[in-house]
Amino acid sequence: MPSFRVIVAVGRLKPGVDPQTVEPAAAAAARELTVVEASTIDVVSGEARITVRFTADSPRTALRVAEHTVARIRTLAETGAWRLTERVGGRWFRRA
């Protein structure tokens, strides 16, 4: 089954949100729809980014998972740009 990842820029947290809950909540949202392979939070050029890697049978299904995941993060924090990528061979290609 193809592997996808959604990468979301995360900004200011909503009042009362514990920073340590955001990444697990993102992974849990994706897990509601598919198998999650991994999740991480990184800081790139001063910007926090959550990455959730998951499996899906098609880019259309993966887009649904990505949108669901981003929607969950938005209940906890402000979000910036996000993207969906698919692993083909040894490379990642943008799908949304």
TIPA-862794 format. One line per field, with one value per residue (C-alpha): y, x negated, z negated; residue number from 1; residue in one letter. Coordinates in Angstrom, 3 decimals. Example, Ala and Ser with C-alpha at 12.3 -4.5 7.8 and 13.67 -1.06 7.14 Angstrom:
BEGIN
c2 = c(-4.500 -1.060)
c1 = c(-12.300 -13.670)
c3 = c(-7.800 -7.140)
nr = c(1 2)
rest = c(A S)
This chain:
BEGIN
c2 = c(0.000 3.448 5.651 9.302 12.099 15.302 18.128 21.004 24.297 24.960 28.375 29.735 27.258 27.863 28.933 26.073 23.630 21.674 21.738 18.070 17.054 18.480 15.871 12.878 14.427 14.806 11.169 10.043 11.934 10.171 6.854 7.243 6.703 4.675 3.102 5.639 4.712 7.571 11.122 13.818 17.476 19.459 23.064 24.184 27.761 28.782 27.196 24.232 21.477 18.325 15.391 12.392 9.478 7.019 4.472 4.919 3.058 6.172 9.873 10.684 8.680 10.180 13.678 12.865 11.672 14.769 17.153 15.364 15.603 19.309 19.978 18.323 20.356 23.539 22.819 23.038 25.600 28.048 26.366 27.675 25.969 22.196 19.665 16.032 13.947 10.359 8.096 6.551 4.464 6.362 9.844 11.941 13.650 16.401 15.453 18.445)
c1 = c(0.000 -1.380 -2.835 -1.817 -2.623 -0.868 -3.130 -1.438 -2.924 -1.712 -1.543 -0.059 1.799 5.409 5.847 5.437 3.891 0.908 -1.821 -2.587 0.929 0.880 -1.250 0.517 3.884 2.813 1.708 4.918 7.000 5.245 5.513 9.308 9.190 6.051 2.848 0.339 -3.288 -4.913 -4.480 -6.962 -7.207 -10.162 -11.245 -12.373 -13.567 -11.869 -8.541 -6.996 -5.834 -3.916 -4.400 -2.100 -3.058 -0.319 0.860 3.696 4.821 5.004 4.123 7.840 8.128 4.872 6.224 9.261 6.978 4.782 7.756 9.167 5.799 5.399 8.951 8.122 4.930 6.919 9.050 5.859 3.661 3.365 2.086 0.171 -0.513 -0.214 -1.060 -0.441 -3.239 -3.405 -6.428 -7.182 -10.333 -12.796 -11.368 -8.478 -6.163 -3.699 -0.039 1.682)
c3 = c(0.000 0.888 -1.826 -2.163 -4.553 -5.476 -6.637 -8.471 -9.658 -13.202 -14.811 -18.011 -20.185 -21.209 -24.848 -27.291 -24.793 -26.093 -23.392 -24.009 -22.899 -19.377 -17.591 -19.215 -18.334 -14.704 -14.546 -16.244 -13.679 -10.805 -12.656 -12.660 -8.877 -8.140 -9.438 -10.754 -10.152 -12.087 -13.308 -14.238 -15.068 -13.770 -13.688 -10.242 -9.746 -12.993 -12.032 -13.847 -11.477 -12.234 -9.874 -9.917 -7.670 -6.779 -4.214 -1.743 1.347 3.560 3.623 3.313 0.096 -1.179 -0.559 -2.702 -5.514 -5.187 -5.280 -8.335 -10.089 -9.309 -10.534 -13.868 -14.263 -13.584 -16.655 -18.733 -16.985 -14.146 -11.003 -8.044 -4.765 -4.516 -1.855 -1.015 0.475 1.742 1.634 5.006 5.050 2.912 3.491 2.189 4.714 3.878 4.343 2.709)
nr = c(1 2 3 4 5 6 7 8 9 10 11 12 13 14 15 16 17 18 19 20 21 22 23 24 25 26 27 28 29 30 31 32 33 34 35 36 37 38 39 40 41 42 43 44 45 46 47 48 49 50 51 52 53 54 55 56 57 58 59 60 61 62 63 64 65 66 67 68 69 70 71 72 73 74 75 76 77 78 79 80 81 82 83 84 85 86 87 88 89 90 91 92 93 94 95 96)
rest = c(M P S F R V I V A V G R L K P G V D P Q T V E P A A A A A A R E L T V V E A S T I D V V S G E A R I T V R F T A D S P R T A L R V A E H T V A R I R T L A E T G A W R L T E R V G G R W F R R A)
